[in-house]
Amino acid sequence: EEFDSSEGSEPLEFVVGSGQLIPGFEKAVMGMSPGEEKTVSLEPDDAYGPYEDELVIDGPRSSFPPGELHVGQSFTVQVGKGEEAEARVVSFTEDRAKMDFNHPLAGKRLNFHLRVVSVT
């Protein structure tokens, strides 16, 4: 399943080593020259990490804003003083809701086709 592409739009711009992208992506680009292409597969540890069951949390539905709730819906949740995390609804009942705080791509092997356009 393709989740993102810069094909047909502006190339992705980033500074290698800045931590803007997942570690495996940065490692794969290191040493590539303009015009060079390659395909790489990244294991979860080099991407968004392993899927962690303990990051799926069950809580009271009353904690959610009033209105309709649906599976897949995302919320930004306060998890500490000034700290926020993204979570997705994975199931719910009349009284409870189960939220997944894992990144949607956690635990997945990712495949990238890379083409370097320019290096500055």
C-alpha positions in Angstrom: 0.0 0.0 0.0 1.5 3.4 -1.0 1.2 5.9 1.9 3.1 8.8 0.5 4.8 10.0 -2.7 6.4 13.1 -4.0 5.9 12.0 -7.6 4.3 14.8 -9.6 5.0 17.4 -6.9 8.0 19.2 -5.4 10.8 16.8 -4.1 11.1 16.3 -0.4 13.8 18.6 1.0 15.6 17.9 4.2 19.0 18.2 5.9 20.7 14.8 6.4 21.4 14.3 10.1 18.8 16.8 11.3 16.4 14.1 12.6 13.6 15.4 10.4 13.1 11.9 8.9 13.2 8.3 10.2 16.7 7.1 10.7 16.7 4.4 8.0 15.6 6.9 5.3 18.4 9.2 6.2 20.9 6.3 6.2 19.7 5.2 2.8 20.2 8.6 1.2 23.7 9.1 2.6 26.3 8.9 -0.1 23.8 9.0 -3.0 24.5 11.4 -5.9 22.2 13.6 -7.9 20.3 11.4 -10.5 21.0 8.2 -8.5 18.0 5.9 -7.7 17.6 2.9 -5.4 14.9 0.9 -3.6 15.3 0.1 0.1 13.4 -1.8 2.7 13.4 -0.6 6.3 12.7 -2.8 9.2 10.6 -1.3 12.0 13.6 -0.4 14.2 14.9 1.9 11.4 11.5 3.4 10.7 8.7 4.0 13.3 9.7 1.3 15.8 8.0 -1.8 16.9 4.3 -2.0 17.6 3.8 -1.8 21.4 0.7 -3.4 22.8 1.0 -1.3 26.0 0.4 1.8 23.9 -3.2 0.7 23.3 -5.1 2.1 26.3 -8.7 1.7 27.3 -10.5 4.6 29.0 -13.8 6.1 29.8 -15.8 7.4 26.8 -16.8 10.4 28.9 -13.2 11.6 28.4 -13.9 12.4 24.7 -15.6 15.5 23.4 -19.4 15.1 22.9 -20.5 13.9 19.5 -20.1 10.9 17.3 -17.0 8.7 17.8 -15.7 6.4 15.0 -13.0 3.8 14.6 -9.9 5.4 13.0 -10.7 8.9 14.3 -7.6 10.7 15.6 -7.2 12.9 18.7 -4.4 14.9 20.1 -4.3 14.0 23.8 -2.6 15.7 26.7 -0.2 13.2 28.2 1.7 15.4 30.6 2.5 19.0 31.4 2.6 20.6 28.0 3.1 17.2 26.3 0.7 15.9 23.6 0.4 12.7 21.7 -1.6 11.5 18.7 -4.0 8.6 19.3 -6.5 6.7 17.1 -9.8 5.1 18.2 -9.5 1.4 17.7 -12.8 0.3 19.3 -15.5 1.7 21.6 -18.7 0.8 23.5 -21.3 3.0 25.1 -19.1 3.5 28.1 -15.5 2.8 27.0 -13.1 3.7 24.2 -9.8 2.0 23.3 -7.1 4.3 21.9 -3.9 3.4 20.1 -0.9 5.7 20.7 1.4 3.8 18.3 2.4 5.5 15.1 0.2 4.2 12.3 3.3 2.6 10.6 4.8 1.2 13.8 5.8 -2.5 13.4 5.7 -2.3 9.6 8.5 -2.9 7.1 8.6 0.1 4.8 9.8 0.1 1.2 11.0 3.3 -0.5 12.1 4.1 -4.0 14.5 6.9 -3.7 15.8 9.3 -6.4 18.1 12.1 -5.5 17.4 15.3 -7.5 20.1 17.5 -6.0 22.5 17.9 -3.1 23.4 21.3 -1.8 
